[in-house]
Amino acid sequence: MKLSRPSVAHAALAAAGTALLLWQVHATAQGSSAGVTITSSDCTAAKVGTSVEPSAIGERVRAVTLAEPSWVEAANNVPAYCRVNGIIAPVDTSPTARPINFSVVLPASWTRRAAQLGGGGMNGVIPNLTADAG
């Protein structure tokens, strides 16, 4: 069974939401109810993880893997952030089935608000999530 376009978007959003949930757990551990502050030491595979349990996605997927997170220092009016890239493996294992790539930017100072970009002619491209030049 192939994922339909709406399911692809839902699965990517769910995976991104799971990464944000990891930061929510981190915030709770910090004892903060207002916002979350993270540092480069929080932006590691040991803290973020290397996968997301497929049952946590809410759509049928085979696997969700996370790449090693990367910390980006503040520059050019863009605050520091942790970038987490991931790949969702579809249930369909045919040669024409494509993985779903996604990216999450977790700011150093997070207000617990989130925005999701995708679809609307942007399918197949991960947009610039930090609004910096380039």
BAMARMI-174503 format. One record per residue: residue in one letter; x, y, z of N, C-alpha, C in turn. Coordinates in Angstrom, 2 decimals. Last residue first. Example, Ala and Ser with C-alpha at 12.3 -4.5 7.8 and 13.67 -1.06 7.14 Angstrom:
+---------+---------+---------+---------+---------+---------+---------+---------+---------+---------+
| residuo |      nx |      ny |      nz |     cax |     cay |     caz |      cx |      cy |      cz |
+---------+---------+---------+---------+---------+---------+---------+---------+---------+---------+
|       S |   12.85 |   -2.25 |    7.08 |   13.67 |   -1.06 |    7.14 |   12.90 |    0.03 |    7.87 |
|       A |   13.19 |   -5.69 |    7.80 |   12.30 |   -4.50 |    7.80 |   13.20 |   -3.30 |    7.80 |
+---------+---------+---------+---------+---------+---------+---------+---------+---------+---------+
This chain:
+---------+---------+---------+---------+---------+---------+---------+---------+---------+---------+
| residuo |      nx |      ny |      nz |     cax |     cay |     caz |      cx |      cy |      cz |
+---------+---------+---------+---------+---------+---------+---------+---------+---------+---------+
|       G |   19.83 |   33.07 |    1.81 |   20.35 |   31.92 |    1.08 |   19.37 |   30.81 |    0.92 |
|       A |   19.36 |   34.37 |    5.09 |   19.67 |   34.59 |    3.68 |   20.18 |   33.30 |    3.05 |
|       D |   16.91 |   32.65 |    7.14 |   18.13 |   33.42 |    6.94 |   18.39 |   33.58 |    5.44 |
|       A |   14.76 |   31.11 |    7.84 |   14.51 |   32.42 |    7.23 |   15.74 |   33.28 |    7.13 |
|       T |   14.90 |   28.51 |    8.65 |   15.40 |   29.52 |    9.57 |   15.23 |   30.93 |    9.04 |
|       L |   14.13 |   26.64 |    6.79 |   13.35 |   26.73 |    8.03 |   13.80 |   27.84 |    8.97 |
|       N |   13.69 |   26.44 |    3.51 |   14.59 |   27.09 |    4.46 |   13.81 |   27.35 |    5.75 |
|       P |   12.00 |   23.27 |    2.84 |   12.21 |   24.72 |    2.73 |   13.23 |   25.23 |    3.75 |
|       I |   12.66 |   20.48 |    1.12 |   12.61 |   20.93 |    2.50 |   12.94 |   22.42 |    2.46 |
|       V |   10.67 |   19.20 |   -1.49 |   11.70 |   20.15 |   -1.09 |   11.55 |   20.45 |    0.39 |
|       G |    8.53 |   17.62 |   -2.00 |    9.79 |   17.22 |   -2.59 |   10.94 |   18.13 |   -2.21 |
|       N |    6.11 |   20.15 |   -2.07 |    6.40 |   18.73 |   -1.92 |    7.68 |   18.39 |   -2.66 |
|       M |    5.28 |   22.74 |   -2.38 |    6.63 |   22.54 |   -1.85 |    6.97 |   21.06 |   -1.65 |
|       G |    2.69 |   23.03 |   -3.14 |    3.69 |   23.22 |   -4.18 |    5.11 |   23.03 |   -3.68 |
|       G |    1.45 |   22.48 |   -0.65 |    1.24 |   23.75 |   -1.34 |    2.27 |   24.04 |   -2.41 |
|       G |    3.78 |   20.93 |    1.60 |    2.66 |   20.90 |    0.68 |    2.56 |   22.22 |   -0.08 |
|       G |    5.01 |   22.85 |    4.41 |    5.01 |   21.73 |    3.48 |    3.76 |   21.74 |    2.63 |
|       L |    5.73 |   23.62 |    7.77 |    5.73 |   24.03 |    6.37 |    5.71 |   22.79 |    5.50 |
|       Q |    4.54 |   24.46 |   10.95 |    4.83 |   23.39 |   10.01 |    4.73 |   23.93 |    8.60 |
|       A |    5.57 |   25.82 |   14.03 |    5.00 |   26.05 |   12.70 |    5.43 |   24.91 |   11.81 |
|       A |    5.01 |   26.18 |   17.56 |    5.59 |   25.50 |   16.41 |    4.87 |   25.89 |   15.14 |
|       R |    5.97 |   27.08 |   20.88 |    5.09 |   27.28 |   19.73 |    5.79 |   26.64 |   18.53 |
|       R |    7.67 |   27.10 |   22.97 |    6.71 |   25.99 |   22.89 |    5.66 |   26.21 |   21.82 |
|       T |    9.68 |   28.89 |   22.68 |    8.49 |   29.35 |   23.41 |    7.38 |   28.31 |   23.45 |
|       W |   13.08 |   28.24 |   22.99 |   11.82 |   27.83 |   22.37 |   10.66 |   28.24 |   23.25 |
|       S |   16.16 |   28.93 |   22.17 |   15.16 |   29.45 |   23.10 |   13.80 |   29.23 |   22.46 |
|       A |   17.27 |   27.50 |   20.12 |   17.93 |   27.49 |   21.43 |   17.00 |   28.01 |   22.52 |
|       P |   14.82 |   25.71 |   18.11 |   15.58 |   26.91 |   18.50 |   16.16 |   26.80 |   19.91 |
|       L |   14.98 |   23.17 |   15.97 |   14.63 |   23.38 |   17.37 |   15.45 |   24.56 |   17.88 |
|       V |   13.72 |   22.20 |   13.00 |   14.65 |   23.16 |   13.58 |   14.15 |   23.48 |   14.98 |
|       V |   13.52 |   19.26 |   11.16 |   12.97 |   20.02 |   12.28 |   14.06 |   20.94 |   12.79 |
|       S |   12.70 |   17.72 |    8.10 |   13.67 |   18.44 |    8.91 |   12.93 |   19.22 |    9.98 |
|       F |   12.33 |   14.77 |    6.08 |   11.80 |   15.91 |    6.83 |   12.94 |   16.53 |    7.64 |
|       N |   11.52 |   12.62 |    3.37 |   12.53 |   13.36 |    4.12 |   11.85 |   14.50 |    4.87 |
|       I |   10.30 |    9.56 |    2.75 |    9.83 |   10.91 |    3.03 |   10.89 |   11.59 |    3.90 |
|       P |   11.26 |    7.37 |    0.03 |   11.25 |    7.77 |    1.44 |   10.76 |    9.21 |    1.57 |
|       R |    9.16 |    5.89 |   -2.47 |   10.16 |    6.88 |   -2.09 |   10.10 |    7.16 |   -0.58 |
|       A |    8.74 |    3.08 |   -4.56 |    8.36 |    3.78 |   -3.32 |    9.50 |    4.70 |   -2.89 |
|       T |    9.67 |    1.59 |   -6.64 |    9.25 |    2.96 |   -6.95 |    8.84 |    3.75 |   -5.70 |
|       P |   10.21 |   -0.95 |   -5.65 |   11.32 |   -0.11 |   -6.09 |   10.93 |    1.35 |   -6.37 |
|       S |    8.10 |   -1.47 |   -2.71 |    8.38 |   -1.61 |   -4.13 |    9.53 |   -0.66 |   -4.53 |
|       T |    7.23 |   -1.36 |   -0.13 |    8.64 |   -1.70 |   -0.33 |    8.99 |   -1.88 |   -1.80 |
|       D |    5.16 |    0.69 |    1.72 |    5.37 |    0.13 |    0.39 |    6.86 |   -0.13 |    0.18 |
|       V |    5.53 |    2.16 |    4.01 |    5.16 |    0.75 |    4.14 |    5.41 |    0.02 |    2.82 |
|       P |    8.41 |    4.37 |    3.82 |    7.01 |    4.02 |    3.59 |    6.77 |    2.52 |    3.79 |
|       A |   10.44 |    5.80 |    6.23 |   10.37 |    4.71 |    5.24 |    8.92 |    4.31 |    5.06 |
|       I |   11.44 |    9.01 |    6.72 |   10.34 |    8.08 |    6.99 |   10.32 |    7.05 |    5.87 |
|       I |   14.20 |   10.60 |    8.07 |   13.66 |    9.89 |    6.91 |   12.58 |    8.94 |    7.39 |
|       G |   15.40 |   13.82 |    9.23 |   14.94 |   12.45 |    9.36 |   14.39 |   11.90 |    8.07 |
|       N |   17.36 |   16.18 |   11.03 |   16.83 |   15.68 |    9.76 |   16.41 |   14.22 |    9.96 |
|       V |   17.41 |   18.78 |   13.17 |   17.26 |   17.33 |   13.16 |   16.63 |   16.94 |   11.84 |
|       R |   19.30 |   21.41 |   14.39 |   18.60 |   20.88 |   13.22 |   18.60 |   19.35 |   13.32 |
|       C |   19.09 |   23.79 |   16.84 |   19.47 |   22.40 |   16.61 |   18.64 |   21.90 |   15.43 |
|       Y |   20.29 |   27.20 |   16.86 |   19.27 |   26.16 |   16.78 |   19.90 |   24.80 |   16.57 |
|       A |   20.60 |   30.73 |   17.52 |   21.15 |   29.38 |   17.50 |   20.02 |   28.36 |   17.47 |
|       P |   18.83 |   33.16 |   15.45 |   19.26 |   32.58 |   16.73 |   19.85 |   31.19 |   16.55 |
|       V |   19.93 |   35.28 |   12.99 |   19.22 |   34.01 |   13.18 |   19.73 |   33.41 |   14.49 |
|       N |   21.52 |   37.49 |   12.43 |   20.18 |   37.70 |   13.02 |   19.34 |   36.44 |   13.12 |
|       N |   23.97 |   36.19 |   11.68 |   23.15 |   36.95 |   10.73 |   21.71 |   37.11 |   11.20 |
|       A |   23.89 |   33.49 |   14.02 |   24.62 |   34.28 |   13.03 |   23.62 |   35.02 |   12.14 |
|       A |   24.31 |   31.01 |   16.53 |   23.61 |   32.21 |   16.07 |   24.50 |   32.99 |   15.10 |
|       E |   25.30 |   27.71 |   15.46 |   25.44 |   28.90 |   16.30 |   24.68 |   30.07 |   15.70 |
|       V |   23.73 |   24.72 |   15.23 |   24.13 |   25.87 |   14.42 |   24.15 |   27.09 |   15.34 |
|       W |   24.18 |   21.29 |   15.60 |   23.99 |   22.56 |   16.28 |   24.51 |   23.67 |   15.39 |
|       S |   22.50 |   18.48 |   14.34 |   23.61 |   19.42 |   14.18 |   23.24 |   20.75 |   14.84 |
|       P |   21.91 |   14.97 |   14.98 |   21.52 |   16.38 |   15.03 |   22.74 |   17.28 |   14.85 |
|       E |   22.16 |   12.32 |   12.78 |   22.84 |   12.99 |   13.89 |   22.44 |   14.46 |   13.88 |
|       A |   18.83 |   11.51 |   11.65 |   20.26 |   11.70 |   11.44 |   20.86 |   12.33 |   12.69 |
|       L |   16.41 |    9.12 |   12.46 |   16.88 |   10.48 |   12.63 |   18.38 |   10.52 |   12.41 |
|       T |   13.89 |    7.17 |   10.90 |   15.25 |    7.31 |   11.40 |   15.62 |    8.78 |   11.46 |
|       V |   11.16 |    5.21 |   11.07 |   11.54 |    6.62 |   11.08 |   12.94 |    6.69 |   11.68 |
|       A |    9.42 |    2.72 |    9.13 |   10.45 |    3.12 |   10.08 |   10.66 |    4.63 |    9.98 |
|       R |    6.93 |    2.33 |    7.85 |    7.77 |    1.19 |    8.18 |    8.80 |    1.54 |    9.26 |
|       V |    3.72 |    3.68 |    8.70 |    5.07 |    3.84 |    8.16 |    5.88 |    2.64 |    8.60 |
|       R |    0.55 |    4.81 |    8.93 |    1.31 |    3.60 |    8.65 |    2.64 |    3.95 |    8.01 |
|       E |    0.35 |    7.32 |   11.50 |    0.10 |    6.87 |   10.12 |    0.93 |    5.61 |    9.92 |
|       G |    1.26 |    7.81 |   13.99 |   -0.18 |    7.97 |   13.75 |   -0.59 |    7.66 |   12.33 |
|       I |    3.80 |    7.73 |   15.18 |    3.55 |    8.62 |   14.05 |    2.06 |    8.83 |   13.81 |
|       A |    4.26 |    5.80 |   17.04 |    4.11 |    7.17 |   17.54 |    3.73 |    8.15 |   16.43 |
|       S |    4.80 |    3.49 |   15.67 |    3.46 |    3.61 |   16.27 |    3.20 |    5.02 |   16.81 |
|       P |    7.54 |    3.78 |   14.98 |    6.49 |    3.99 |   13.97 |    5.09 |    4.15 |   14.56 |
|       E |    9.60 |    5.62 |   17.12 |    8.79 |    4.41 |   17.02 |    7.67 |    4.64 |   16.01 |
|       V |   12.35 |    7.11 |   15.68 |   11.05 |    7.36 |   16.29 |   10.24 |    6.09 |   16.08 |
|       S |   15.91 |    7.29 |   16.26 |   14.72 |    6.80 |   15.57 |   13.48 |    7.24 |   16.34 |
|       T |   17.88 |    8.29 |   17.76 |   18.23 |    7.97 |   16.38 |   17.04 |    7.45 |   15.59 |
|       G |   17.86 |   11.05 |   20.14 |   17.58 |    9.70 |   19.69 |   17.97 |    9.52 |   18.23 |
|       V |   18.49 |   13.30 |   21.60 |   17.36 |   13.35 |   20.68 |   16.92 |   11.95 |   20.26 |
|       K |   20.69 |   12.52 |   23.22 |   19.55 |   13.23 |   23.80 |   18.31 |   13.15 |   22.92 |
|       A |   22.40 |   11.18 |   21.50 |   22.13 |   10.59 |   22.81 |   20.91 |   11.24 |   23.46 |
|       A |   22.65 |   12.92 |   19.39 |   21.84 |   11.71 |   19.18 |   21.51 |   11.05 |   20.51 |
|       T |   22.33 |   16.31 |   20.56 |   23.11 |   15.10 |   20.28 |   22.16 |   13.93 |   20.07 |
|       C |   21.92 |   18.95 |   21.80 |   21.73 |   18.64 |   20.38 |   22.62 |   17.46 |   19.98 |
|       D |   22.68 |   19.64 |   24.28 |   21.38 |   18.98 |   24.16 |   21.14 |   18.47 |   22.74 |
|       S |   25.01 |   21.02 |   23.87 |   25.12 |   19.72 |   24.54 |   23.80 |   18.95 |   24.52 |
|       S |   24.13 |   23.41 |   22.81 |   24.75 |   22.45 |   21.89 |   24.87 |   21.07 |   22.54 |
|       T |   21.03 |   23.92 |   24.60 |   22.39 |   24.27 |   24.22 |   22.93 |   23.21 |   23.28 |
|       I |   17.79 |   25.36 |   25.20 |   18.67 |   24.24 |   24.92 |   20.04 |   24.77 |   24.50 |
|       T |   15.06 |   26.28 |   27.07 |   16.35 |   26.71 |   26.58 |   17.21 |   25.48 |   26.38 |
|       V |   11.64 |   26.87 |   26.85 |   12.69 |   25.88 |   26.91 |   13.97 |   26.51 |   26.37 |
|       G |    9.08 |   28.44 |   28.87 |    9.83 |   28.20 |   27.65 |   10.93 |   27.19 |   27.90 |
|       A |    7.21 |   27.88 |   31.09 |    7.13 |   29.00 |   30.16 |    7.82 |   28.69 |   28.85 |
|       S |    7.67 |   25.87 |   32.81 |    6.38 |   25.83 |   32.15 |    6.27 |   26.94 |   31.10 |
|       S |   10.40 |   23.83 |   33.70 |    9.93 |   25.11 |   33.17 |    8.57 |   24.94 |   32.54 |
|       G |   11.83 |   21.64 |   34.51 |   10.90 |   22.23 |   35.45 |   10.34 |   23.56 |   34.98 |
|       Q |   13.39 |   20.14 |   32.91 |   13.98 |   21.38 |   33.40 |   13.08 |   22.05 |   34.43 |
|       A |   11.58 |   18.20 |   32.23 |   12.69 |   17.81 |   33.09 |   13.38 |   19.03 |   33.67 |
|       T |   10.04 |   19.72 |   30.52 |    9.44 |   19.25 |   31.76 |   10.53 |   18.85 |   32.75 |
|       A |   11.87 |   20.00 |   28.44 |   11.40 |   21.18 |   29.16 |   10.81 |   20.79 |   30.51 |
|       H |   12.10 |   17.37 |   27.56 |   13.28 |   18.04 |   28.08 |   12.87 |   19.25 |   28.91 |
|       V |    9.52 |   17.04 |   26.60 |    9.97 |   16.20 |   27.71 |   11.18 |   16.84 |   28.38 |
|       Q |    9.70 |   18.87 |   24.52 |    8.71 |   19.08 |   25.57 |    9.10 |   18.27 |   26.81 |
|       W |   11.55 |   17.64 |   22.91 |   11.94 |   18.90 |   23.56 |   10.95 |   19.24 |   24.68 |
|       L |   10.02 |   15.51 |   22.08 |   11.25 |   15.25 |   22.81 |   11.70 |   16.50 |   23.55 |
|       L |    8.09 |   16.86 |   20.64 |    7.70 |   16.24 |   21.90 |    8.92 |   15.92 |   22.74 |
|       L |    9.53 |   17.46 |   18.37 |    9.16 |   18.56 |   19.27 |    8.74 |   18.02 |   20.63 |
|       A |    9.62 |   14.88 |   17.33 |   10.87 |   15.54 |   17.71 |   10.59 |   16.71 |   18.66 |
|       T |    6.91 |   14.58 |   16.86 |    7.56 |   13.69 |   17.82 |    8.88 |   14.29 |   18.27 |
|       G |    6.51 |   16.43 |   14.86 |    5.88 |   16.64 |   16.15 |    6.49 |   15.77 |   17.24 |
|       A |    7.86 |   15.15 |   12.82 |    8.37 |   16.43 |   13.32 |    7.79 |   16.72 |   14.70 |
|       A |    6.11 |   13.00 |   12.56 |    7.51 |   12.76 |   12.92 |    8.14 |   14.03 |   13.47 |
|       A |    3.78 |   14.36 |   11.82 |    3.80 |   13.57 |   13.05 |    5.22 |   13.29 |   13.51 |
|       L |    4.58 |   15.43 |    9.39 |    4.22 |   16.33 |   10.49 |    4.26 |   15.58 |   11.81 |
|       A |    4.93 |   13.07 |    7.96 |    6.07 |   13.96 |    8.17 |    5.80 |   14.91 |    9.33 |
|       A |    2.29 |   12.09 |    8.04 |    3.38 |   11.30 |    8.62 |    4.59 |   12.19 |    8.90 |
|       H |    0.90 |   14.10 |    6.68 |    0.57 |   13.81 |    8.07 |    1.70 |   13.05 |    8.75 |
|       A |    2.08 |   13.92 |    4.15 |    2.20 |   15.17 |    4.93 |    1.91 |   14.91 |    6.40 |
|       V |    1.27 |   11.31 |    3.53 |    2.69 |   11.67 |    3.54 |    2.89 |   12.91 |    4.38 |
|       S |   -1.49 |   11.58 |    3.53 |   -0.87 |   10.75 |    4.55 |    0.62 |   11.04 |    4.65 |
|       P |   -1.88 |   13.21 |    1.27 |   -2.22 |   13.72 |    2.59 |   -1.57 |   12.91 |    3.70 |
|       R |   -0.78 |   11.36 |   -0.74 |   -0.15 |   12.65 |   -0.46 |   -0.58 |   13.22 |    0.90 |
|       S |   -0.82 |    7.96 |    0.53 |   -1.35 |    9.04 |   -0.30 |   -0.66 |   10.34 |    0.08 |
|       L |    1.48 |    5.32 |    0.51 |    0.89 |    6.43 |    1.26 |    0.36 |    7.46 |    0.29 |
|       K |    0.65 |    2.15 |   -0.90 |    1.39 |    3.40 |   -0.95 |    0.69 |    4.44 |   -0.09 |
|       M |    0.84 |   -1.18 |    0.00 |    0.00 |    0.00 |    0.00 |    0.88 |    1.24 |    0.00 |
+---------+---------+---------+---------+---------+---------+---------+---------+---------+---------+
